[in-house]
Amino acid sequence: MKDDLKYVEILSLGHESGLQYFIAQFGEPLHFFAYKITKNREVSEEIVSESFCKLWQRKEKMETYEMIRSFLFSVTRNACYDHMGSAYQKKISLSYNDWTAIEGKEGDMLGQIIYIELIKQIVQELEKLPKQQAEVFRMAYLEGMETKEICDLLGTTTSTVYFAKSKAVSTLRMIFKEKDIGLYLALITWFLPLN
């Protein structure tokens, strides 16, 4: 938490290390979030990169960690909706001067920020899993790849992929159950179709 405030200040002063810190904090969760909307890895990467460019352009206006998180989330989401076209008319209009009221602008904003935080937690825990389990989980659930596609990329069988997914989900459920009941419930809800 103390580091977060330090890096907000570093960013607002125009030091690239501040931007790098927030890329490390939010890069991967934003990629997964953008992919969930666009279903296109290249487009998602481009959108997230552009979101960080916009953050850099507005760095002097960023006063808190929450403001940066909200900014990155809404810019990314809006860019995804713009890319998807008229089917996604749920864009939020945000005043850059009114960040403190951001959660009240749209009812689902808080839920989507929680979703990003959950993805961050999952990514952190994936790094502790065996390599194959983590890789299969990431491909299947965070990148939306089909089992056959994963098998082809990893040169393995469907049973190996199913086992790795099952083991990873089981381990993550146990980890989140021990950590925090709220995160555990979110994880169960997210993977409910597995059971």
Summary of the structure (lengths in Angstrom):
residues: 195
radius of gyration: 17.8
end to end distance: 36.4
largest distance: 53.2
contacts: 561
relative contact order: 0.09
helix: 79%
strand: 0%
